[in-house]
Amino acid sequence: MAIFVGTSGWEYPEWVGPVYPRFGVRDRLRYYAHLFPVVEVNATFYRLPAPSLARSWLERTPAGFRFAAKFPRSVTHVRRLDAAAPDLARFRAVVEPIRAAGRLAALLLQLPPWLPFDAPAFRAFARAVPADLPVAVEFREPSWLVPEAFDLLRELRWAYTVVDEPLLPVRLETTAPFAYLRLHGHGRPLWYDYTYAPDEIASWVPRVRALARAAETVYVFFNNHFRGDAVANGRALADALGLPPPPGGGRLDPAPPG
């Protein structure tokens, strides 16, 4: 089984101190790659970078390091899965260097929380996405949790995103050759302002292993970025699963004072 654990994003100012040393770290992505073998790029949701930046990500990380990237919100939230959205083609161009290098874990299609299930519209959007791109879909609205939606994902070979969050239940569905898991947290009022306790981390070990028995690869991302909790919780889960550290490190040592 292949299990990759990482976090949603790496460029958080509050990680300086808890994760990144206060001095001497100019390239946070390069440093992050010593802790995890995969990262979920959140920045593409808000603003698309140039393809040259994606190429620089490849240069700054080891050969086995993988990237997931979120579809732009202009496609998912503004244009409501419009297959003709201009940013869809631009997004494909941004991730193409990563795909061509064989280091693309998945593209995350995070649906709006107010968008109900519409099979014809979803199918029309899927036809605009190249079949060779691995896609994970995160439902945010309960009407998607129906057999027809899961069957459609299986037909497309798109992964259902297993979520740990306050509003939807945990469902260990596998609909693609890979499984995709996002742990958001249960903070109030912000989900992501949350620290997973050791017993919660332990409860996810058998669930992740169950996903690994049903899929070729499992990607796990912690999104509780406050205080660097995503990093600490991610390393704790990786250790509990007995995963080997990524090349060059894998230990979260306390940052030096100063």
C-alpha positions, 0 to 999 in steps of 0.5 A, spaced: 500 500 500 502 507 498 500 512 503 502 519 503 500 524 508 501 532 508 498 538 509 493 543 505 498 548 503 505 550 506 506 558 506 503 560 513 506 566 517 504 563 523 508 556 522 514 560 523 517 558 529 512 552 530 514 549 524 520 553 520 526 556 524 525 563 525 532 564 521 535 561 516 529 558 512 528 562 505 525 556 501 519 554 505 517 549 500 524 546 500 524 545 508 517 542 508 519 537 503 523 534 509 517 533 513 512 530 508 512 527 501 506 531 498 502 537 499 496 540 497 496 547 493 491 551 496 493 557 492 491 555 485 484 556 488 484 563 490 489 565 484 492 562 478 500 562 478 504 562 472 506 555 469 513 557 470 512 557 478 509 550 478 516 548 474 520 551 480 516 547 485 518 541 481 526 544 482 525 545 489 523 538 491 525 531 491 524 527 485 518 523 489 515 529 492 508 529 489 503 535 489 495 536 489 492 542 487 485 545 488 481 547 482 480 555 481 474 558 485 472 562 479 471 555 476 467 552 482 464 557 485 463 563 481 462 560 474 458 554 478 462 548 474 461 552 467 465 547 462 467 554 458 470 557 464 476 561 462 480 559 468 479 552 466 484 552 461 489 556 464 489 551 470 490 545 466 496 549 463 499 551 470 499 543 472 501 541 466 509 541 468 507 537 474 503 532 470 508 531 465 513 530 471 509 524 473 508 528 480 501 530 480 497 526 486 490 529 484 486 535 482 481 537 488 474 539 485 472 542 492 464 544 490 461 550 493 457 548 500 450 551 496 451 547 490 446 541 489 447 535 486 445 536 478 448 530 474 447 532 467 451 539 469 456 535 473 457 530 467 458 536 462 463 539 466 467 532 467 467 532 459 471 538 459 477 535 464 482 531 460 481 524 462 488 523 464 488 527 469 486 524 476 481 528 480 478 528 487 471 531 488 469 534 495 462 534 496 460 540 501 452 539 500 448 533 503 444 532 496 451 529 493 451 524 498 446 519 494 448 513 490 447 516 483 453 521 485 457 516 487 456 511 481 458 517 477 464 518 480 466 511 479 464 511 472 469 517 471 474 514 475 474 520 480 475 520 487 470 521 492 474 526 498 473 523 504 472 528 509 472 529 517 468 536 518 462 538 522 457 538 517 458 531 513 459 524 516 465 520 515 464 516 509 470 511 507 468 511 499 473 509 494 471 511 487 477 511 483 484 507 483 486 512 489 483 515 495 483 522 498 482 524 505 482 531 508 481 532 515 479 539 516 478 539 524 472 541 528 473 548 531 468 553 533 467 557 529 472 556 524 473 548 523 480 549 521 482 552 528 483 545 531 488 540 534 487 533 533 488 529 540 492 523 540 486 518 541 483 522 534 489 521 530 489 513 533 482 513 530 484 514 523 489 509 523 484 503 521 480 508 517 486 510 513 488 502 512 481 500 510 482 506 504 489 503 502 486 496 502 481 498 497 485 503 493 492 503 490 494 510 493 491 514 499 493 521 500 491 524 506 491 532 508 491 536 514 487 542 513 487 545 520 493 550 519 493 554 525 499 554 530 502 549 525 497 544 528 496 540 521 504 539 521 504 536 528 498 532 527 500 530 520 507 527 522 503 524 528 499 520 523 504 518 519 508 515 525 502 511 527 501 508 520 509 506 520 510 510 514 517 512 512 520 519 513 521 523 506 528 523 504 532 528 508 528 528 514 521 527 517 522 529 524 518 535 527 524 538 531 522 544 536 525 550 532 530 554 536 528 560 540 530 567 538 
